[in-house]
C-alpha cells in the first residue's frame, strides 16, 4: 500500500532546516539593528513556533494538558 510517511519525514526535515536558517537570519538582522525589544519578541515567537515544528505531536498534547490544568475536561 502506498504511504506518504517518507514524504512527511523528508518535508519535516526540510522545514526544520529552513526554520533554523530563518531564525539565524532574523536574529542577525535584529542584533545588527540593535532592536532589542523586537529581538526579544522574535526570539519568544520563534521558540513557541519551533516547539511545534520540531515536535508536531505537541499540538495534540498541549491543549489536553491545558484543559486538565484549567479543569475543563
GROMACS elastic network, one bead per residue, 0.5 to 0.9 nm:
[ bonds ]
;  ai    aj funct       b0    kb
    3     6     6  0.73609   500
    3     7     6  0.84629   500
    4     7     6  0.52297   500
    4     8     6  0.61332   500
    4     9     6  0.86774   500
    5     8     6  0.50522   500
    5     9     6  0.61693   500
    5    10     6  0.86185   500
    6     9     6  0.51719   500
    6    10     6  0.61746   500
    6    11     6  0.85958   500
    7    10     6  0.51213   500
    7    11     6  0.60846   500
    7    12     6  0.85022   500
    8    11     6  0.51614   500
    8    12     6  0.60229   500
    8    13     6  0.85621   500
    9    12     6  0.51507   500
    9    13     6  0.62377   500
    9    14     6  0.87002   500
   10    13     6  0.52097   500
   10    14     6  0.63059   500
   10    15     6  0.87213   500
   11    15     6  0.60422   500
   11    16     6  0.85453   500
   12    15     6  0.50981   500
   12    16     6  0.62177   500
   12    17     6  0.87374   500
   12    53     6  0.76818   500
   12    54     6  0.81489   500
   13    16     6  0.52209   500
   13    17     6  0.64210   500
   13    18     6  0.88351   500
   14    17     6  0.51540   500
   14    18     6  0.62215   500
   14    19     6  0.84494   500
   15    18     6  0.51439   500
   15    19     6  0.58617   500
   15    20     6  0.84688   500
   15    53     6  0.74393   500
   16    19     6  0.50693   500
   16    20     6  0.61607   500
   16    21     6  0.86648   500
   16    50     6  0.84418   500
   16    53     6  0.66239   500
   16    54     6  0.68157   500
   17    20     6  0.52031   500
   17    21     6  0.62725   500
   17    22     6  0.86751   500
   18    21     6  0.50273   500
   18    22     6  0.60574   500
   18    23     6  0.84384   500
   19    22     6  0.51303   500
   19    23     6  0.60534   500
   19    24     6  0.86655   500
   19    46     6  0.87201   500
   19    50     6  0.77767   500
   19    53     6  0.82004   500
   20    24     6  0.62123   500
   20    25     6  0.86302   500
   20    50     6  0.89458   500
   21    24     6  0.52359   500
   21    25     6  0.62072   500
   21    26     6  0.85705   500
   22    25     6  0.51302   500
   22    26     6  0.59697   500
   22    27     6  0.83620   500
   23    26     6  0.51835   500
   23    27     6  0.59505   500
   23    28     6  0.84936   500
   23    42     6  0.86172   500
   23    43     6  0.82643   500
   23    46     6  0.71646   500
   24    27     6  0.50952   500
   24    28     6  0.60880   500
   24    29     6  0.86288   500
   25    28     6  0.51449   500
   25    29     6  0.62016   500
   25    30     6  0.87445   500
   26    29     6  0.51549   500
   26    30     6  0.62697   500
   26    31     6  0.85723   500
   26    39     6  0.82259   500
   26    42     6  0.77674   500
   27    30     6  0.53551   500
   27    31     6  0.61289   500
   27    32     6  0.85749   500
   27    39     6  0.66101   500
   27    42     6  0.77017   500
   27    43     6  0.76709   500
   28    31     6  0.51446   500
   28    32     6  0.60129   500
   28    33     6  0.85279   500
   29    32     6  0.52335   500
   29    33     6  0.61862   500
   29    34     6  0.84625   500
   29    35     6  0.87162   500
   29    39     6  0.87505   500
   30    33     6  0.51560   500
   30    34     6  0.59253   500
   30    35     6  0.52997   500
   30    36     6  0.69704   500
   30    38     6  0.68786   500
   30    39     6  0.53813   500
   30    42     6  0.86375   500
   31    35     6  0.64083   500
   31    36     6  0.70393   500
   31    39     6  0.69977   500
   32    35     6  0.78722   500
   33    36     6  0.84587   500
   34    37     6  0.88334   500
   34    38     6  0.89642   500
   34    39     6  0.82891   500
   35    38     6  0.54542   500
   35    39     6  0.60225   500
   35    40     6  0.87104   500
   36    40     6  0.60915   500
   36    41     6  0.86226   500
   37    40     6  0.51196   500
   37    41     6  0.63098   500
   37    42     6  0.85294   500
   38    41     6  0.51185   500
   38    42     6  0.59658   500
   38    43     6  0.84505   500
   39    43     6  0.60033   500
   39    44     6  0.86095   500
   40    43     6  0.50394   500
   40    44     6  0.62044   500
   40    45     6  0.85382   500
   41    44     6  0.51652   500
   41    45     6  0.60146   500
   41    46     6  0.84780   500
   42    45     6  0.51493   500
   42    46     6  0.59947   500
   42    47     6  0.83886   500
   43    46     6  0.53432   500
   43    47     6  0.60526   500
   43    48     6  0.86188   500
   44    47     6  0.51544   500
   44    48     6  0.62267   500
   44    49     6  0.87147   500
   45    48     6  0.51606   500
   45    49     6  0.62082   500
   45    50     6  0.83177   500
   46    49     6  0.50184   500
   46    50     6  0.55948   500
   46    51     6  0.84572   500
   47    51     6  0.63010   500
   48    51     6  0.55095   500
   48    52     6  0.73533   500
   49    52     6  0.55315   500
   49    53     6  0.64758   500
   49    54     6  0.89008   500
   50    54     6  0.59910   500
   50    55     6  0.82476   500
   51    54     6  0.55060   500
   51    55     6  0.59765   500
   51    56     6  0.77192   500
   51    58     6  0.75070   500
   51    59     6  0.89073   500
   52    55     6  0.51037   500
   52    57     6  0.75692   500
   52    58     6  0.62084   500
   52    59     6  0.64047   500
   53    56     6  0.58727   500
   55    58     6  0.57036   500
   55    59     6  0.80991   500
   56    59     6  0.58264   500
   56    60     6  0.80288   500
   57    60     6  0.56150   500
   57    61     6  0.66783   500
   57    62     6  0.88519   500
   58    62     6  0.57540   500
   58    63     6  0.87706   500
   59    62     6  0.57265   500
   59    63     6  0.71744   500
   60    63     6  0.62896   500
   60    64     6  0.69687   500
   61    64     6  0.53435   500
   61    65     6  0.61836   500
   61    66     6  0.86959   500
   62    65     6  0.51421   500
   62    66     6  0.61284   500
   62    67     6  0.85603   500
   63    66     6  0.50339   500
   63    67     6  0.60049   500
   63    68     6  0.85037   500
   64    67     6  0.51208   500
   64    68     6  0.62118   500
   64    69     6  0.87140   500
   64    73     6  0.81573   500
   65    68     6  0.50533   500
   65    69     6  0.62620   500
   65    70     6  0.87093   500
   66    69     6  0.50245   500
   66    70     6  0.61887   500
   66    71     6  0.84619   500
   66    72     6  0.85004   500
   67    70     6  0.51219   500
   67    71     6  0.58967   500
   67    73     6  0.58680   500
   68    72     6  0.62040   500
   68    73     6  0.59906   500
   69    72     6  0.78199   500
   70    73     6  0.82183   500
